[in-house]
Amino acid sequence: MPPSPEPRRVSILGATGSIGTSTLDLIAGGDGHYRVEAVTAGTNVKELAAIARATGAAYAAIADESLLGELRQELADTTTRVGAGPGAVEEAARMDADWVMAAIVGAAGLAPTLAAVRQGGVVALANKEALVCAGGLMIEEARQSGCVLLPADSEHNAIFQVFDADRIDAIEKIWLTASGGPFRDATRARMMAATPEEAVRHPNWSMGRKISIDSATMMNKSLEIIEASHLFPVSEERIGVIVHPESIVHGLVSYHDGSVLAGLAAPDMRTPIAHTLAWPDRIPASSRRLDLAATGQLTFELPDENRFPALGLARAAIHAGGSAPVTLNAANEVAVAAFLDRRIGFLDIVAIVEATLARVETAATGDIGAVIMADDEARRRAEEMVLERSERTP
């Protein structure tokens, strides 16, 4: 448990999502070692209110301003303060907390995560977009505030645990593992006919719909390559991806003496979250335990970038720099939403991202305003291409 006799003050941005609920499970088992300062959600008022009640949170914020009255009514007989709208979510991020879980999905989590980073303390990053869209800005703000950024993604967290930061020159390569998703062995023809129900059916992980689609296209690994380029001081060509269907090995680091260190765990997000929650210590966690004998074997293969072209887009965006990663992320969010709404096909997702990258001019993104402008422009262009493709679909 954390060494301080005082409860560790925590805030959870995105408390009703899968990462948020896993975090809450760990806190509930913490035997009073944690005090919840703030919790936020996008639109799920009843669940947010239930969480605020269960944890005794000091503040609860709902992103949808129209839901303020309902949230206020749900918590009227408690001492929890309530707020609504993007400003209220950022206020939650600025609460005086020792540890913040940044788990708001998509670009909507960018400003709240930045607000949390500026407060200092420890920020556990489960929102890929924070570093994908504004990695340079986040890292610099963390340096200035003294914030410790800890990766909560299973892949980056595994690498973090076996990465020898004192001997960077000894590191040859870091490896992000990928399950391959539900279409790992599927042909392009099969993927062309894929439905949203099939695409969200991940073989190993229980995740939200958007990230499940990203896993199916391997766009999640594209985003993780960009994220890793900010988290770890290695060049893009020293960041590799390897397909590992069992999802037991989450990340590896190769050293120049021939050693390869790997982070292994059962596929359970409570494991990396627990690592960040207690860092630099460790806590007992209710996560699944790894049984290698029961697993039997571990298999690995290189990804087929002809069937999964999203991987190449990440490297192109890194080399283009500026707003290119913002464009990639924004276009993907638009395309995934359109696929889930059945307006475009599965293979159209990455095609729209690639076309948006080609159409949108790369610009500098030195501040959050520039990032938001680039995000808006990319979304507009991507929506245009969604409309073009949906009109061609019979």
C-alpha positions, 0 to 999 in steps of 0.5 A, spaced: 500 500 500 502 507 499 507 508 504 503 515 506 498 514 513 494 519 509 489 516 504 491 517 497 487 523 493 485 520 486 480 523 481 478 519 475 476 522 468 472 517 465 469 513 471 464 510 467 468 507 462 471 500 462 478 503 464 474 507 470 470 501 472 477 497 473 480 503 477 474 503 481 474 496 483 482 497 485 480 503 489 474 499 492 479 493 494 484 498 497 481 498 504 481 506 505 487 507 502 484 512 497 480 518 497 476 520 491 476 527 489 473 527 483 469 523 478 467 525 471 463 522 465 460 523 458 453 522 458 451 517 463 448 520 469 445 515 473 452 511 473 456 517 475 451 519 480 452 511 483 459 512 483 459 518 486 455 515 492 459 509 492 466 513 493 463 519 497 467 523 491 467 531 493 466 533 485 462 529 480 462 532 473 458 530 466 460 533 460 453 534 457 451 541 459 444 539 458 444 533 464 446 538 469 439 538 472 439 531 472 445 530 475 444 535 481 437 531 482 441 524 483 446 527 488 441 532 491 442 528 498 449 528 498 455 532 499 458 531 492 458 538 488 456 537 481 458 541 474 456 540 467 460 541 461 467 541 458 469 546 463 466 542 469 470 536 467 477 540 466 475 543 473 475 536 476 482 535 472 484 541 476 482 538 483 488 537 488 489 530 487 495 525 488 493 521 482 489 522 476 486 517 471 486 520 464 481 515 461 476 520 457 476 516 450 478 520 444 480 528 443 475 530 448 480 527 453 485 532 451 484 538 455 482 535 461 488 531 461 492 537 460 489 540 466 491 534 470 498 534 468 499 542 469 497 540 476 503 536 477 502 529 481 501 523 478 497 522 471 496 515 469 495 515 461 489 511 459 487 516 453 492 515 447 490 521 444 493 525 449 500 523 447 498 522 439 495 529 438 499 533 443 505 529 445 510 534 445 506 539 449 504 534 454 511 532 455 513 539 456 508 541 461 509 535 465 517 537 465 514 544 468 509 542 473 513 536 476 508 531 473 509 524 473 506 521 467 505 513 467 502 509 461 496 505 463 495 502 457 498 494 458 503 495 452 506 501 454 506 499 461 509 493 460 515 496 456 515 501 462 516 496 467 522 493 463 525 499 460 532 501 463 532 508 463 539 509 466 542 505 460 538 508 454 544 506 449 544 499 451 537 499 448 536 496 441 528 496 440 522 496 444 516 492 441 509 493 442 505 486 442 498 486 438 493 480 439 491 481 431 484 482 433 478 479 431 480 479 423 487 477 424 487 471 419 481 474 415 482 476 408 481 483 405 474 480 402 472 478 409 474 484 412 470 488 407 464 485 409 465 485 416 459 488 420 460 492 427 458 486 431 463 482 428 468 488 429 467 489 436 468 482 438 475 482 441 478 475 442 481 477 449 479 483 452 473 486 454 473 494 451 469 499 449 466 499 442 471 505 439 477 501 442 475 495 439 474 497 432 481 500 433 484 493 435 480 490 429 483 495 424 490 495 428 489 503 428 490 502 436 497 499 434 498 505 430 496 510 435 500 506 440 507 507 436 506 515 436 504 514 443 511 510 445 515 515 441 513 520 446 514 516 452 520 512 451 527 516 448 528 511 442 527 513 435 521 511 431 525 505 427 526 502 434 519 501 435 516 495 433 510 491 433 509 484 433 502 480 433 501 475 439 494 472 439 494 470 446 495 477 449 500 474 455 506 478 453 504 485 453 511 489 451 518 487 450 525 491 450 531 488 446 538 490 449 544 490 445 547 484 449 542 480 446 537 480 452 530 481 451 526 483 457 518 482 457 512 484 461 507 478 462 500 478 465 494 475 464 489 480 459 486 484 465 487 492 465 487 492 473 494 489 472 497 495 469 492 500 472 494 497 479 501 498 477 500 506 476 496 507 482 501 504 487 507 507 483 513 507 485 510 501 490 506 495 488 499 493 491 495 487 491 490 487 486 484 483 484 486 482 477 487 475 473 493 471 475 497 468 469 498 461 469 503 459 463 502 452 464 495 453 463 496 457 457 501 452 454 504 456 448 506 463 446 506 465 439 508 471 435 508 473 428 510 479 424 503 483 422 501 483 415 501 491 413 498 489 406 492 487 410 493 492 416 495 498 413 494 503 419 501 501 421 504 504 416 500 511 417 503 512 424 510 512 421 508 516 416 505 521 421 511 521 425 515 523 420 511 528 417 510 531 424 506 537 426 499 536 426 499 529 422 498 525 428 492 530 430 489 529 423 490 521 423 487 521 430 481 525 428 479 522 421 479 515 425 474 517 430 470 520 425 471 514 420 470 509 426 463 512 428 461 512 421 462 505 421 458 503 427 453 507 424 453 503 418 454 509 413 461 506 411 464 499 410 470 496 415 475 497 410 473 504 409 475 506 416 483 506 414 482 508 407 478 515 410 484 516 415 489 515 409 485 520 404 484 525 410 492 525 411 493 526 404 488 532 403 489 536 410 496 540 410 500 539 416 501 545 420 505 547 427 501 545 433 505 548 439 499 550 443 492 547 445 489 552 440 493 549 434 491 542 436 484 543 436 484 547 430 487 541 426 483 536 429 477 540 427 479 541 420 481 534 420 474 532 422 471 536 417 475 533 411 474 526 414 466 527 414 466 529 407 469 523 405 464 519 409 459 522 406 462 521 399 463 513 400 456 513 404 453 516 398 456 510 393 454 505 398 448 501 395 
